[in-house]
Amino acid sequence: MKELLTDPGTTRYILEKYGIRAKKKYGQNFLIDAGVVEGIVEAAGIGEDDCVLEIGPGIGTMTQLLAQSAGRVVAVEVDRSLEPVLEETVGDLPNVTVLFQDILKTDLTEVMKEYNEGRPMKCVANLPYYITTPVIMELLKEKGCFESITVMIQKEVAERICAGETDKEYGAISLAVQYYASPKITRDVPPSCFIPRPGVYSSVLTMQAYETPPVDAEEELMFALIRAAFNQRRKTLVNALSHGLAFKGMTISKEDAAKALDAMGLPRDIRGEKLSLEQFAGLSKLMKQ
Ligand code: SAM
């Protein structure tokens, strides 16, 4: 069996051997802690029937471990200069395929069809921080592509995603994610677990995708209401909706917004940040024209 890369010495040796310097523009912070890598794979609950999509395998540290538990691993890496390294570290693993492309330009449904007979995959990644939110939203919106998503991201972002309407971290991202999945932080990870060390703490977040959304909503309109509410979170919801709604040319008068809040039993001066997902969903049904 190969020497696993989670030993920091081996990681440093590989980086030196191939003259690799972590590229900031690709958010490269390589994991060097065996316990953390094992913890991510465990949190993802990978079994031999699973096809795993790994985003950004880097030098293959987590890929090696995923390949031991999963039936198949498809790893998507944007940085082609890592090709010779990945060839050495995971090139001879028969159940690993590396695709050199940008995850944001990858047709996920095609990957699912080609590598998992159209059945939902599990996504596992130590995500590059510069694209955390767009990647998570892309994965969640590709309905039916993923059973679960387990990612290492900035601790602060993980907390925002998990927040509810009584928490100060609550925001549009909490609602957006919680409409598609149930998120949970499984552990916090200090900067010392990476080369180079990032400036912030990280967390491992698992998102279990819902087969059907937990609330009944006019989906597109609900997200437009949420955006309007949180773009101007200091305003009352009535003001935010009457001034800031951007949805297919639709306008909402103060009067109509106030009436909708009355119908929901909410005070007219409430701010959007106090509404739960269920309440935003209810509002979208009432506002549908
Ligand atoms: N998985 C490795 C680890 O844990 O040691 C590396 C994680 S590093 C934080 C992020 C990885 O994502 C890097 O390998 C980087 O090149 C890759 N990456 C950055 N942007 C990407 C993109 N748009 N599509 C695919 N991979 C990307």
Residues whose N, C-alpha, C, O or C-beta is under 5 A from the ligand:
A	BS01	SAM	Y26 G27 Q28 N29 F30 L31 I55 G56 P57 G58 I59 T61 M62 V76 E77 V78 D79 Q101 D102 I103 L104 N126 L127 P128
